[in-house]
């Protein structure tokens, strides 16, 4: 991903400063559970129960905002005044933004005209970095990066964790983006020199969900995602793979959040697995041969989940990859994907000579180099349920269609 490469080209923070900044992140995004990893909120997969009036998290019972699920790279943005600004990735690495990329605070009441406002301090916002395509009249395509802020845990030292989403977004607009846009407009900041722009993500009422779907179109053949979101007002387009529903009144919740729903078409519901390589002899071939398993996380430990069959090219790729067992693979379940399985017990079976074939299995989509841990086992089960439920775009829109008076 070009978005990830841009961030990784920045100065990476190393220990002991890295540990200090991680502690600051955890203090600005506290959790009652003691945790030491990336504190960002994670959605749950959309299930049929989320359309039922009997479920407390249903779209029928609780107010939600809807936003297109951008195909970008997840980062939190940490602003620490004179100390600088930092991008925080899912692996809890931090990258220092250039000193020229500034986030001024609002001028204090009574400050002299022209006085420089102090930079924002003790601020942690959540968002994603996305690559946009701008289509010119001559048919050429210009690409640029935008960081789309969609939530915040703390702004200017004020904790927003328990505030409803509209107030969290208002704080971002007022304290983070407003002063920055004003400085750019006044010529005090040169945004063109920044590695990416910073904006607030667009949110919609559920009644406006048809608007989102109206601007989602199939992508090019072979694209990594099936859809693009085309913004007619800004004439921008970027990858899209679903809809995010955020419960308006719910607090910001680190880790898995049941008030944050991720809807995708069933064919695009994916799972992030850890790859495991197993080596055994095979009759007719020289030396140990590789086969592959995928693993999930349970109580902090990796557990084997299933076998995975690759295309010949991908099989060779991972067989010769010295870092194969550190790879995170994004996979989708394909009922028509042929999968070869084996006895996983090395003590009972020491060769690959007794395979079993089945139709249906996990199909490799892409590497997730932005992650170093797979999905937890309970997340995999939730995604499987989402795939089985197969809630369609038409069903979502039917939920919003006005009902006529009874006859």
TORVEXDREN-941383 format. One record per residue (C-alpha): z, x, y; residue number from 1; residue in three letters. Coordinates in Angstrom, 1 decimal. Example, Ala and Ser with C-alpha at 12.3 -4.5 7.8 and 13.67 -1.06 7.14 Angstrom:
2
(rec (7.8, 12.3, -4.5), 1, "ALA") (rec (7.1, 13.7, -1.1), 2, "SER") 
//
This chain:
407
(rec (0.0, 0.0, 0.0), 1, "UNK") (rec (-0.9, 1.4, 3.4), 2, "UNK") (rec (2.2, -0.3, 4.9), 3, "UNK") (rec (4.4, 1.7, 2.6), 4, "UNK") (rec (2.5, 5.0, 3.2), 5, "UNK") (rec (3.0, 4.6, 7.0), 6, "UNK") (rec (6.8, 4.3, 6.6), 7, "UNK") (rec (7.0, 7.1, 4.1), 8, "UNK") (rec (5.2, 9.3, 6.5), 9, "UNK") (rec (8.1, 9.0, 8.9), 10, "UNK") (rec (11.1, 11.4, 8.8), 11, "UNK") (rec (13.2, 10.5, 5.8), 12, "UNK") (rec (16.9, 10.5, 6.4), 13, "UNK") (rec (18.8, 12.8, 4.0), 14, "UNK") (rec (22.5, 13.1, 3.1), 15, "UNK") (rec (25.1, 13.1, 4.5), 16, "UNK") (rec (23.5, 11.0, 7.3), 17, "UNK") (rec (21.8, 8.7, 4.8), 18, "UNK") (rec (25.2, 7.7, 3.3), 19, "UNK") (rec (26.6, 7.2, 6.8), 20, "UNK") (rec (23.7, 4.9, 7.7), 21, "UNK") (rec (24.0, 3.0, 4.4), 22, "UNK") (rec (27.6, 2.3, 5.1), 23, "UNK") (rec (26.7, 1.0, 8.6), 24, "UNK") (rec (24.1, -1.3, 7.0), 25, "UNK") (rec (26.7, -2.7, 4.5), 26, "UNK") (rec (29.1, -3.3, 7.4), 27, "UNK") (rec (26.4, -5.2, 9.4), 28, "UNK") (rec (25.5, -7.2, 6.3), 29, "UNK") (rec (28.9, -7.7, 4.5), 30, "UNK") (rec (29.2, -9.3, 1.1), 31, "UNK") (rec (32.3, -10.5, -0.7), 32, "UNK") (rec (31.1, -8.6, -3.7), 33, "UNK") (rec (31.5, -4.9, -3.6), 34, "UNK") (rec (28.0, -3.5, -3.5), 35, "UNK") (rec (26.3, -0.2, -2.6), 36, "UNK") (rec (22.6, -1.1, -2.8), 37, "UNK") (rec (20.1, -2.7, -0.5), 38, "UNK") (rec (21.9, -5.6, 1.1), 39, "UNK") (rec (18.9, -7.9, 1.8), 40, "UNK") (rec (18.7, -11.5, 0.7), 41, "UNK") (rec (16.4, -12.3, -2.3), 42, "UNK") (rec (14.8, -15.7, -3.0), 43, "UNK") (rec (14.9, -17.7, -6.2), 44, "UNK") (rec (11.7, -19.1, -7.8), 45, "UNK") (rec (10.8, -22.6, -7.0), 46, "UNK") (rec (11.4, -25.0, -9.9), 47, "UNK") (rec (10.7, -28.7, -10.4), 48, "UNK") (rec (14.4, -29.5, -9.7), 49, "UNK") (rec (13.7, -28.4, -6.1), 50, "UNK") (rec (11.7, -31.6, -5.7), 51, "UNK") (rec (14.4, -33.9, -7.2), 52, "UNK") (rec (16.7, -35.9, -5.0), 53, "UNK") (rec (19.5, -35.2, -7.5), 54, "UNK") (rec (19.6, -31.4, -6.8), 55, "UNK") (rec (21.6, -30.3, -3.9), 56, "UNK") (rec (19.1, -27.5, -3.1), 57, "UNK") (rec (16.2, -29.9, -3.2), 58, "UNK") (rec (13.6, -30.2, -0.4), 59, "UNK") (rec (14.5, -33.9, -0.5), 60, "UNK") (rec (18.2, -33.4, 0.3), 61, "UNK") (rec (18.4, -30.5, 2.6), 62, "UNK") (rec (16.4, -29.4, 5.7), 63, "UNK") (rec (14.2, -26.3, 5.2), 64, "UNK") (rec (11.9, -24.2, 7.3), 65, "UNK") (rec (8.6, -23.2, 5.6), 66, "UNK") (rec (6.7, -19.9, 6.1), 67, "UNK") (rec (3.8, -18.4, 4.4), 68, "UNK") (rec (4.9, -15.7, 1.9), 69, "UNK") (rec (3.2, -12.6, 3.3), 70, "UNK") (rec (1.9, -10.0, 1.0), 71, "UNK") (rec (3.6, -7.1, 2.8), 72, "UNK") (rec (6.3, -4.6, 2.1), 73, "UNK") (rec (10.0, -5.6, 2.6), 74, "UNK") (rec (12.1, -3.6, 5.0), 75, "UNK") (rec (15.2, -4.1, 7.1), 76, "UNK") (rec (15.2, -2.7, 10.6), 77, "UNK") (rec (18.4, -0.9, 11.8), 78, "UNK") (rec (18.9, -0.3, 15.5), 79, "UNK") (rec (21.7, 2.0, 16.5), 80, "UNK") (rec (21.4, 2.6, 20.2), 81, "UNK") (rec (20.9, 6.3, 21.3), 82, "UNK") (rec (21.1, 7.3, 17.6), 83, "UNK") (rec (17.7, 5.7, 17.0), 84, "UNK") (rec (15.9, 3.1, 14.9), 85, "UNK") (rec (15.4, 3.2, 11.2), 86, "UNK") (rec (13.4, 1.3, 8.5), 87, "UNK") (rec (15.4, 0.5, 5.4), 88, "UNK") (rec (13.5, 0.0, 2.1), 89, "UNK") (rec (14.4, -1.7, -1.1), 90, "UNK") (rec (15.6, 1.6, -2.6), 91, "UNK") (rec (18.0, 1.9, 0.2), 92, "UNK") (rec (16.2, 4.9, 1.7), 93, "UNK") (rec (16.1, 5.1, 5.5), 94, "UNK") (rec (13.2, 6.4, 7.6), 95, "UNK") (rec (13.6, 7.3, 11.3), 96, "UNK") (rec (11.2, 5.7, 13.7), 97, "UNK") (rec (9.7, 8.0, 16.4), 98, "UNK") (rec (11.8, 8.3, 19.5), 99, "UNK") (rec (8.9, 6.9, 21.5), 100, "UNK") (rec (9.3, 3.5, 19.7), 101, "UNK") (rec (12.1, 1.9, 21.8), 102, "UNK") (rec (14.1, -1.3, 21.6), 103, "UNK") (rec (15.7, -1.8, 25.0), 104, "UNK") (rec (18.5, -4.3, 25.4), 105, "UNK") (rec (18.7, -6.9, 28.1), 106, "UNK") (rec (19.7, -5.6, 31.5), 107, "UNK") (rec (23.4, -6.3, 32.3), 108, "UNK") (rec (24.1, -8.9, 34.9), 109, "UNK") (rec (24.2, -7.3, 38.4), 110, "UNK") (rec (22.4, -4.2, 37.3), 111, "UNK") (rec (20.3, -2.5, 40.0), 112, "UNK") (rec (16.6, -3.2, 40.0), 113, "UNK") (rec (14.7, -0.7, 38.0), 114, "UNK") (rec (17.8, 0.5, 36.1), 115, "UNK") (rec (17.0, 1.3, 32.5), 116, "UNK") (rec (18.7, -1.0, 30.1), 117, "UNK") (rec (20.6, 0.7, 27.2), 118, "UNK") (rec (18.9, 0.6, 23.8), 119, "UNK") (rec (19.9, -2.0, 21.3), 120, "UNK") (rec (22.9, -1.0, 19.2), 121, "UNK") (rec (24.5, -2.3, 16.0), 122, "UNK") (rec (21.6, -4.5, 15.1), 123, "UNK") (rec (20.2, -5.2, 11.6), 124, "UNK") (rec (17.2, -7.5, 11.1), 125, "UNK") (rec (15.2, -8.4, 8.1), 126, "UNK") (rec (11.4, -8.6, 7.7), 127, "UNK") (rec (8.2, -7.3, 6.2), 128, "UNK") (rec (5.5, -4.9, 7.2), 129, "UNK") (rec (2.1, -6.4, 6.8), 130, "UNK") (rec (-1.4, -5.1, 7.4), 131, "UNK") (rec (-3.6, -7.5, 9.4), 132, "UNK") (rec (-7.3, -7.6, 9.7), 133, "UNK") (rec (-8.8, -8.6, 13.1), 134, "UNK") (rec (-12.3, -9.8, 12.8), 135, "UNK") (rec (-14.5, -8.8, 15.8), 136, "UNK") (rec (-17.5, -10.8, 17.0), 137, "UNK") (rec (-19.9, -8.1, 15.8), 138, "UNK") (rec (-18.5, -8.5, 12.2), 139, "UNK") (rec (-16.5, -5.4, 12.2), 140, "UNK") (rec (-12.9, -5.4, 11.0), 141, "UNK") (rec (-10.0, -3.7, 12.7), 142, "UNK") (rec (-6.8, -3.2, 10.8), 143, "UNK") (rec (-3.3, -3.0, 12.3), 144, "UNK") (rec (0.3, -3.1, 11.1), 145, "UNK") (rec (2.9, -5.7, 12.2), 146, "UNK") (rec (6.5, -5.9, 11.3), 147, "UNK") (rec (7.3, -9.6, 11.0), 148, "UNK") (rec (11.0, -10.3, 11.5), 149, "UNK") (rec (12.2, -13.4, 9.6), 150, "UNK") (rec (16.0, -13.1, 9.7), 151, "UNK") (rec (19.0, -11.2, 11.1), 152, "UNK") (rec (22.5, -10.4, 10.0), 153, "UNK") (rec (23.8, -8.8, 13.2), 154, "UNK") (rec (22.5, -8.5, 16.7), 155, "UNK") (rec (24.1, -6.4, 19.5), 156, "UNK") (rec (27.3, -6.1, 17.3), 157, "UNK") (rec (27.6, -9.9, 16.9), 158, "UNK") (rec (27.6, -11.0, 13.3), 159, "UNK") (rec (25.1, -13.8, 12.6), 160, "UNK") (rec (25.7, -14.1, 8.9), 161, "UNK") (rec (27.4, -17.5, 9.1), 162, "UNK") (rec (25.1, -18.9, 11.8), 163, "UNK") (rec (22.3, -21.3, 10.9), 164, "UNK") (rec (18.8, -19.9, 10.7), 165, "UNK") (rec (17.6, -21.2, 14.1), 166, "UNK") (rec (20.4, -19.4, 15.9), 167, "UNK") (rec (19.7, -16.2, 14.0), 168, "UNK") (rec (16.1, -16.4, 15.0), 169, "UNK") (rec (16.9, -17.2, 18.6), 170, "UNK") (rec (19.1, -14.1, 18.8), 171, "UNK") (rec (16.2, -12.0, 17.6), 172, "UNK") (rec (13.8, -13.6, 20.1), 173, "UNK") (rec (16.3, -13.3, 23.0), 174, "UNK") (rec (17.9, -9.9, 22.3), 175, "UNK") (rec (15.5, -7.9, 20.2), 176, "UNK") (rec (11.9, -9.0, 21.0), 177, "UNK") (rec (12.3, -10.5, 24.6), 178, "UNK") (rec (13.3, -7.2, 26.3), 179, "UNK") (rec (10.8, -5.2, 24.3), 180, "UNK") (rec (7.9, -7.5, 25.2), 181, "UNK") (rec (9.0, -7.5, 28.9), 182, "UNK") (rec (9.0, -3.7, 28.9), 183, "UNK") (rec (5.6, -3.5, 27.3), 184, "UNK") (rec (4.2, -6.0, 29.8), 185, "UNK") (rec (5.7, -4.0, 32.7), 186, "UNK") (rec (4.0, -0.9, 31.4), 187, "UNK") (rec (7.4, 0.8, 30.6), 188, "UNK") (rec (6.6, 1.0, 26.9), 189, "UNK") (rec (3.3, 2.0, 25.3), 190, "UNK") (rec (3.1, -0.2, 22.2), 191, "UNK") (rec (-0.3, 1.3, 21.3), 192, "UNK") (rec (1.4, 4.5, 20.4), 193, "UNK") (rec (3.9, 2.8, 18.0), 194, "UNK") (rec (3.2, 3.0, 14.2), 195, "UNK") (rec (3.3, -0.8, 14.1), 196, "UNK") (rec (4.0, -3.9, 16.3), 197, "UNK") (rec (7.1, -6.0, 16.0), 198, "UNK") (rec (6.9, -9.8, 16.1), 199, "UNK") (rec (8.8, -12.9, 14.9), 200, "UNK") (rec (7.4, -14.5, 11.9), 201, "UNK") (rec (6.1, -18.1, 12.3), 202, "UNK") (rec (8.3, -20.8, 10.8), 203, "UNK") (rec (7.3, -24.5, 10.4), 204, "UNK") (rec (9.0, -27.8, 9.7), 205, "UNK") (rec (8.3, -29.2, 6.2), 206, "UNK") (rec (6.1, -31.8, 7.9), 207, "UNK") (rec (3.8, -29.0, 9.0), 208, "UNK") (rec (3.4, -27.6, 5.5), 209, "UNK") (rec (-0.2, -28.9, 5.4), 210, "UNK") (rec (-1.0, -26.6, 8.3), 211, "UNK") (rec (0.1, -23.5, 6.3), 212, "UNK") (rec (-2.0, -24.5, 3.3), 213, "UNK") (rec (-5.0, -25.3, 5.6), 214, "UNK") (rec (-5.2, -21.6, 6.6), 215, "UNK") (rec (-4.7, -20.1, 3.1), 216, "UNK") (rec (-8.1, -19.2, 1.6), 217, "UNK") (rec (-9.1, -17.4, -1.6), 218, "UNK") (rec (-9.4, -13.6, -1.1), 219, "UNK") (rec (-12.2, -11.4, -2.2), 220, "UNK") (rec (-12.9, -10.9, -5.9), 221, "UNK") (rec (-10.7, -8.1, -7.2), 222, "UNK") (rec (-8.2, -8.3, -4.4), 223, "UNK") (rec (-4.6, -7.6, -5.4), 224, "UNK") (rec (-3.6, -11.1, -4.4), 225, "UNK") (rec (-5.6, -14.3, -4.7), 226, "UNK") (rec (-5.2, -15.6, -1.2), 227, "UNK") (rec (-5.4, -14.6, 2.5), 228, "UNK") (rec (-3.6, -16.3, 5.4), 229, "UNK") (rec (-6.0, -16.7, 8.3), 230, "UNK") (rec (-4.3, -17.2, 11.6), 231, "UNK") (rec (-6.9, -19.0, 13.8), 232, "UNK") (rec (-4.9, -18.5, 17.1), 233, "UNK") (rec (-4.6, -14.8, 16.7), 234, "UNK") (rec (-7.7, -14.3, 14.6), 235, "UNK") (rec (-5.7, -12.3, 12.2), 236, "UNK") (rec (-5.7, -12.4, 8.4), 237, "UNK") (rec (-3.4, -10.8, 5.8), 238, "UNK") (rec (-2.6, -11.2, 2.1), 239, "UNK") (rec (-0.6, -14.2, 1.1), 240, "UNK") (rec (0.9, -15.2, -2.3), 241, "UNK") (rec (2.9, -18.4, -1.7), 242, "UNK") (rec (5.4, -20.2, 0.5), 243, "UNK") (rec (9.0, -19.3, 1.4), 244, "UNK") (rec (11.4, -22.2, 2.1), 245, "UNK") (rec (14.6, -21.2, 3.9), 246, "UNK") (rec (17.5, -23.7, 4.2), 247, "UNK") (rec (18.1, -24.2, 7.9), 248, "UNK") (rec (21.9, -24.6, 7.8), 249, "UNK") (rec (22.6, -22.0, 5.1), 250, "UNK") (rec (24.2, -18.6, 6.0), 251, "UNK") (rec (22.5, -15.3, 5.4), 252, "UNK") (rec (23.4, -14.4, 1.8), 253, "UNK") (rec (23.0, -10.8, 0.6), 254, "UNK") (rec (21.5, -10.5, -2.9), 255, "UNK") (rec (20.2, -13.5, -4.8), 256, "UNK") (rec (20.2, -16.6, -2.5), 257, "UNK") (rec (19.8, -20.1, -3.9), 258, "UNK") (rec (19.0, -21.5, -0.5), 259, "UNK") (rec (15.9, -19.3, -0.3), 260, "UNK") (rec (13.1, -20.6, -2.4), 261, "UNK") (rec (9.9, -18.8, -3.3), 262, "UNK") (rec (6.9, -21.0, -4.3), 263, "UNK") (rec (3.8, -19.5, -5.8), 264, "UNK") (rec (1.0, -21.0, -7.8), 265, "UNK") (rec (2.0, -20.8, -11.5), 266, "UNK") (rec (-0.7, -18.2, -12.2), 267, "UNK") (rec (0.7, -15.9, -9.5), 268, "UNK") (rec (4.4, -16.0, -10.4), 269, "UNK") (rec (5.2, -12.4, -11.2), 270, "UNK") (rec (8.1, -10.4, -12.7), 271, "UNK") (rec (9.0, -6.8, -11.9), 272, "UNK") (rec (9.7, -4.9, -15.2), 273, "UNK") (rec (10.8, -1.3, -15.9), 274, "UNK") (rec (8.3, 0.5, -18.1), 275, "UNK") (rec (9.5, 2.2, -21.3), 276, "UNK") (rec (7.4, 4.5, -23.4), 277, "UNK") (rec (7.9, 4.8, -27.2), 278, "UNK") (rec (6.3, 7.5, -29.3), 279, "UNK") (rec (5.5, 7.2, -33.0), 280, "UNK") (rec (2.9, 8.6, -35.5), 281, "UNK") (rec (-0.1, 6.5, -36.4), 282, "UNK") (rec (-2.3, 6.9, -39.4), 283, "UNK") (rec (-5.6, 8.5, -38.6), 284, "UNK") (rec (-4.5, 10.0, -35.3), 285, "UNK") (rec (-3.2, 13.4, -34.5), 286, "UNK") (rec (0.3, 13.7, -33.0), 287, "UNK") (rec (2.7, 11.0, -31.6), 288, "UNK") (rec (1.0, 8.0, -30.0), 289, "UNK") (rec (2.4, 5.9, -27.1), 290, "UNK") (rec (3.2, 2.2, -27.0), 291, "UNK") (rec (4.9, 0.4, -24.2), 292, "UNK") (rec (7.8, -1.9, -23.7), 293, "UNK") (rec (9.1, -3.7, -20.6), 294, "UNK") (rec (12.7, -4.0, -19.7), 295, "UNK") (rec (14.9, -6.0, -17.4), 296, "UNK") (rec (18.4, -5.5, -15.9), 297, "UNK") (rec (21.6, -7.1, -17.3), 298, "UNK") (rec (25.0, -6.2, -15.9), 299, "UNK") (rec (23.6, -3.0, -14.5), 300, "UNK") (rec (22.0, -1.8, -17.8), 301, "UNK") (rec (18.4, -1.8, -18.9), 302, "UNK") (rec (17.6, -4.1, -21.8), 303, "UNK") (rec (14.3, -4.3, -23.7), 304, "UNK") (rec (12.5, -7.6, -23.1), 305, "UNK") (rec (9.0, -7.5, -24.7), 306, "UNK") (rec (6.1, -5.3, -25.6), 307, "UNK") (rec (3.2, -5.0, -23.2), 308, "UNK") (rec (-0.4, -4.3, -23.9), 309, "UNK") (rec (-2.6, -2.6, -21.3), 310, "UNK") (rec (-6.3, -2.4, -20.8), 311, "UNK") (rec (-7.7, 0.8, -22.3), 312, "UNK") (rec (-7.8, 2.5, -18.9), 313, "UNK") (rec (-4.2, 1.5, -18.0), 314, "UNK") (rec (-3.0, 2.5, -21.4), 315, "UNK") (rec (-4.4, 6.0, -20.9), 316, "UNK") (rec (-3.1, 6.1, -17.4), 317, "UNK") (rec (0.5, 5.5, -18.4), 318, "UNK") (rec (0.3, 7.5, -21.6), 319, "UNK") (rec (-0.5, 10.6, -19.5), 320, "UNK") (rec (1.9, 9.7, -16.6), 321, "UNK") (rec (5.0, 12.0, -16.8), 322, "UNK") (rec (6.8, 9.5, -14.6), 323, "UNK") (rec (5.9, 6.5, -16.7), 324, "UNK") (rec (9.4, 5.6, -17.6), 325, "UNK") (rec (10.5, 5.5, -13.9), 326, "UNK") (rec (7.7, 3.0, -13.0), 327, "UNK") (rec (8.3, -0.6, -12.0), 328, "UNK") (rec (5.4, -2.9, -13.0), 329, "UNK") (rec (4.6, -6.2, -11.4), 330, "UNK") (rec (3.4, -8.5, -14.2), 331, "UNK") (rec (2.2, -12.0, -14.7), 332, "UNK") (rec (2.4, -14.1, -17.9), 333, "UNK") (rec (-1.1, -14.8, -19.2), 334, "UNK") (rec (-1.2, -17.2, -22.1), 335, "UNK") (rec (-4.7, -15.8, -23.0), 336, "UNK") (rec (-3.7, -12.1, -22.9), 337, "UNK") (rec (-3.8, -10.5, -26.3), 338, "UNK") (rec (-0.5, -8.7, -27.0), 339, "UNK") (rec (0.3, -6.3, -29.8), 340, "UNK") (rec (4.0, -6.2, -30.9), 341, "UNK") (rec (5.9, -3.9, -33.3), 342, "UNK") (rec (9.3, -3.6, -34.9), 343, "UNK") (rec (11.4, -2.2, -32.1), 344, "UNK") (rec (13.9, -0.6, -34.5), 345, "UNK") (rec (12.9, 3.1, -34.9), 346, "UNK") (rec (15.2, 3.4, -38.0), 347, "UNK") (rec (13.3, 0.6, -39.8), 348, "UNK") (rec (9.8, 1.5, -38.6), 349, "UNK") (rec (8.7, 5.0, -37.8), 350, "UNK") (rec (5.0, 4.5, -37.3), 351, "UNK") (rec (2.6, 2.2, -35.5), 352, "UNK") (rec (0.9, 1.2, -38.7), 353, "UNK") (rec (2.3, -2.4, -38.9), 354, "UNK") (rec (1.3, -4.2, -35.7), 355, "UNK") (rec (1.5, -7.9, -35.1), 356, "UNK") (rec (-0.9, -9.7, -32.9), 357, "UNK") (rec (-0.3, -12.7, -30.7), 358, "UNK") (rec (-2.1, -14.5, -28.0), 359, "UNK") (rec (-0.2, -14.6, -24.7), 360, "UNK") (rec (1.8, -11.9, -23.0), 361, "UNK") (rec (2.7, -10.0, -19.8), 362, "UNK") (rec (-0.3, -8.7, -18.0), 363, "UNK") (rec (0.0, -5.7, -15.7), 364, "UNK") (rec (-0.9, -6.4, -12.0), 365, "UNK") (rec (0.2, -3.5, -9.9), 366, "UNK") (rec (2.8, -0.8, -9.5), 367, "UNK") (rec (5.8, -1.5, -7.3), 368, "UNK") (rec (6.6, 1.9, -5.9), 369, "UNK") (rec (8.7, 0.3, -3.3), 370, "UNK") (rec (11.3, -0.6, -6.0), 371, "UNK") (rec (13.3, 1.5, -8.5), 372, "UNK") (rec (15.0, -1.3, -10.4), 373, "UNK") (rec (13.4, -4.2, -12.3), 374, "UNK") (rec (14.3, -7.9, -11.9), 375, "UNK") (rec (17.5, -9.0, -13.5), 376, "UNK") (rec (17.3, -11.0, -16.8), 377, "UNK") (rec (18.5, -14.2, -15.1), 378, "UNK") (rec (15.7, -13.8, -12.5), 379, "UNK") (rec (13.1, -13.4, -15.3), 380, "UNK") (rec (14.4, -16.6, -16.9), 381, "UNK") (rec (14.1, -18.4, -13.5), 382, "UNK") (rec (10.6, -17.2, -13.0), 383, "UNK") (rec (9.7, -18.3, -16.6), 384, "UNK") (rec (11.1, -21.8, -15.7), 385, "UNK") (rec (9.0, -21.8, -12.5), 386, "UNK") (rec (5.9, -21.0, -14.5), 387, "UNK") (rec (6.7, -23.6, -17.1), 388, "UNK") (rec (7.3, -26.2, -14.3), 389, "UNK") (rec (4.1, -25.3, -12.6), 390, "UNK") (rec (4.8, -27.2, -9.3), 391, "UNK") (rec (1.4, -27.5, -7.6), 392, "UNK") (rec (0.3, -27.4, -4.0), 393, "UNK") (rec (-0.7, -31.1, -4.3), 394, "UNK") (rec (2.9, -32.0, -5.5), 395, "UNK") (rec (4.4, -30.2, -2.5), 396, "UNK") (rec (2.2, -32.1, -0.1), 397, "UNK") (rec (2.8, -35.4, -1.9), 398, "UNK") (rec (6.5, -34.9, -1.2), 399, "UNK") (rec (5.7, -35.0, 2.6), 400, "UNK") (rec (3.1, -37.8, 2.5), 401, "UNK") (rec (4.5, -40.8, 4.4), 402, "UNK") (rec (5.4, -43.6, 2.1), 403, "UNK") (rec (4.3, -47.1, 3.0), 404, "UNK") (rec (6.6, -50.1, 3.2), 405, "UNK") (rec (7.3, -51.8, -0.2), 406, "UNK") (rec (5.1, -54.7, -1.0), 407, "UNK") 
//
